[in-house]
């Protein structure tokens, strides 16, 4: 999914404006490390690897 689309969906779900940079930082941070939530198949695109409901 394109980062632009992820950002739009986050705003829709939260019902308000969210900084694009906040979404970008979250995706970047959570696509690295031992247990990433996302993978980055190409520049500006992310894919959810796993979902852990709370």
LUMGU-482148 format. One line per field, with one value per residue: x, y, z of N, C-alpha, C, O in turn; residue in three letters. Coordinates in Angstrom, 2 decimals. Layout:
LUMGU-482148
n_x	X;...
n_y	Y;...
n_z	Z;...
ca_x	X;...
ca_y	Y;...
ca_z	Z;...
c_x	X;...
c_y	Y;...
c_z	Z;...
o_x	X;...
o_y	Y;...
o_z	Z;...
type	ALA;...
//
This chain:
LUMGU-482148
n_x	0.85;0.53;2.28;0.96;-1.71;-1.95;-1.66;-3.98;-5.96;-5.42;-6.09;-8.81;-9.78;-9.20;-10.60;-9.78;-7.17;-3.84;-0.39;1.56;4.22;4.32;2.97;4.67;7.07;6.25;5.74;8.30;9.86;8.64;9.18;11.54;14.04;13.84;11.22;9.41;6.48;5.72;6.65;8.82;8.40;9.13;10.24;8.35;6.18;4.35;3.77;1.65;2.82;2.05;-0.70;-1.64;-4.13;-5.41
n_y	-1.17;2.22;4.84;7.26;6.44;4.91;6.94;8.48;6.63;6.26;8.82;8.80;6.69;7.67;9.97;12.62;15.09;13.97;14.12;13.72;13.03;11.76;9.36;8.30;8.04;6.11;3.87;3.48;3.00;0.66;-1.21;-2.36;-4.17;-6.97;-8.00;-7.01;-5.13;-4.38;-4.65;-3.21;-3.23;-1.67;1.67;4.00;2.31;0.02;-3.05;-4.93;-7.25;-8.82;-9.11;-8.07;-8.20;-6.10
n_z	0.00;-0.78;0.92;1.03;0.81;3.13;5.04;4.50;5.22;7.96;8.92;8.26;9.88;12.43;12.44;11.97;11.39;10.85;11.23;8.36;8.54;11.02;10.52;8.55;10.04;11.93;10.29;9.19;11.50;12.44;10.53;10.76;12.65;15.01;15.13;12.92;11.97;9.50;6.02;3.62;0.46;-1.73;-2.47;-0.68;-0.33;1.68;3.45;5.47;7.79;9.94;12.22;15.36;17.40;20.02
ca_x	0.00;1.32;2.28;-0.09;-2.98;-1.92;-1.91;-5.40;-6.76;-5.22;-6.92;-10.22;-10.10;-9.11;-11.58;-9.15;-5.87;-2.67;0.81;2.10;5.52;4.07;2.66;5.90;7.99;5.73;5.97;9.74;10.32;8.06;9.54;12.92;14.22;13.63;9.81;8.77;5.05;5.56;7.81;8.86;8.80;9.78;10.18;7.03;5.14;4.48;2.87;1.49;3.33;1.26;-1.66;-1.80;-5.22;-5.20
ca_y	0.00;3.45;5.58;8.27;5.77;4.57;8.18;8.82;5.68;6.60;10.00;8.40;5.88;8.49;11.04;13.94;15.25;13.35;14.52;12.74;12.60;10.81;8.08;7.85;7.60;4.87;2.81;3.25;2.39;-0.67;-2.09;-2.78;-4.86;-8.42;-8.35;-5.91;-5.24;-4.07;-4.74;-2.14;-3.90;-0.68;3.03;4.59;1.29;-0.84;-4.19;-5.45;-8.60;-9.55;-8.29;-8.52;-7.44;-5.84
ca_z	0.00;-0.82;2.17;0.89;1.10;4.56;5.76;4.33;5.99;9.37;9.19;8.21;11.06;13.64;12.32;12.02;10.75;11.44;10.52;7.42;9.07;12.11;9.90;7.90;11.09;12.50;9.32;9.09;12.76;12.62;9.43;11.06;13.93;15.07;14.92;12.20;11.66;8.08;5.15;2.62;-0.77;-2.57;-1.94;-0.49;-0.23;2.86;3.51;6.82;7.92;10.94;12.97;16.75;18.02;21.46
c_x	0.90;1.20;1.18;-1.46;-3.07;-2.27;-3.39;-6.29;-6.62;-6.09;-8.40;-10.62;-10.10;-10.07;-11.00;-7.80;-4.76;-1.48;1.29;3.41;5.36;3.78;3.91;6.90;7.56;6.01;7.46;10.25;9.86;8.27;10.98;12.95;13.89;12.19;9.10;7.28;4.80;6.82;7.69;9.34;9.46;9.54;8.74;5.88;5.42;3.43;2.84;1.95;2.48;0.35;-1.84;-2.89;-4.98;-6.34
c_y	1.24;4.20;6.65;7.67;5.35;5.81;8.56;7.91;5.92;7.80;9.65;7.64;6.71;9.68;12.44;13.93;14.59;13.77;13.39;12.18;11.61;9.42;7.49;7.32;6.27;3.69;2.46;2.51;0.94;-1.59;-2.59;-3.54;-6.33;-8.83;-7.21;-6.19;-5.08;-4.43;-3.63;-2.76;-2.97;0.69;3.52;3.60;0.39;-1.93;-4.68;-6.90;-9.43;-8.58;-8.90;-7.69;-7.25;-6.33
c_z	0.00;0.51;2.17;1.25;2.57;5.38;5.68;5.16;7.49;9.74;9.19;9.47;12.34;13.60;12.41;11.35;11.57;10.59;9.61;7.95;10.22;11.57;9.26;8.93;11.70;11.57;9.22;10.33;12.88;11.41;9.58;12.37;13.85;14.76;14.19;11.96;10.17;7.32;4.12;1.31;-1.78;-1.96;-1.87;-0.39;0.97;2.82;4.96;6.85;8.87;11.67;14.34;17.40;19.52;22.29
o_x	1.91;0.14;0.55;-2.27;-4.14;-3.09;-3.99;-7.27;-7.60;-6.76;-9.16;-11.67;-10.91;-10.31;-11.66;-7.35;-4.74;-1.56;1.41;3.67;6.18;4.28;4.19;7.51;8.39;6.45;7.83;10.97;10.60;7.60;11.55;11.97;13.68;11.97;8.26;6.88;3.81;7.91;6.59;10.55;10.27;8.74;8.00;4.72;6.57;2.36;3.89;1.51;2.24;0.61;-2.16;-2.62;-4.42;-6.32
o_y	1.28;4.20;6.90;8.33;5.43;5.75;8.93;8.37;5.80;7.78;10.14;7.91;6.46;10.32;13.35;12.92;14.66;13.77;12.24;10.99;10.70;8.42;6.30;6.27;5.41;2.64;1.28;1.51;0.09;-2.62;-3.16;-3.53;-6.88;-9.90;-6.53;-7.34;-5.57;-4.51;-3.18;-2.82;-3.41;0.85;3.48;4.01;0.04;-1.77;-4.82;-7.71;-10.62;-7.37;-10.08;-6.60;-8.12;-6.19
o_z	0.70;1.13;3.19;1.90;3.17;6.29;6.69;5.75;8.23;10.77;10.02;10.07;13.24;14.63;12.90;10.82;12.80;9.36;10.04;7.81;10.37;12.08;9.41;8.72;11.95;12.02;9.19;10.22;13.37;11.28;8.65;13.12;12.77;14.20;14.78;11.77;9.63;7.89;3.79;1.05;-2.60;-1.04;-2.85;-0.37;1.24;2.24;5.59;6.03;8.62;11.71;14.47;17.90;20.19;23.51
type	UNK;UNK;UNK;UNK;UNK;UNK;UNK;UNK;UNK;UNK;UNK;UNK;UNK;UNK;UNK;UNK;UNK;UNK;UNK;UNK;UNK;UNK;UNK;UNK;UNK;UNK;UNK;UNK;UNK;UNK;UNK;UNK;UNK;UNK;UNK;UNK;UNK;UNK;UNK;UNK;UNK;UNK;UNK;UNK;UNK;UNK;UNK;UNK;UNK;UNK;UNK;UNK;UNK;UNK
//
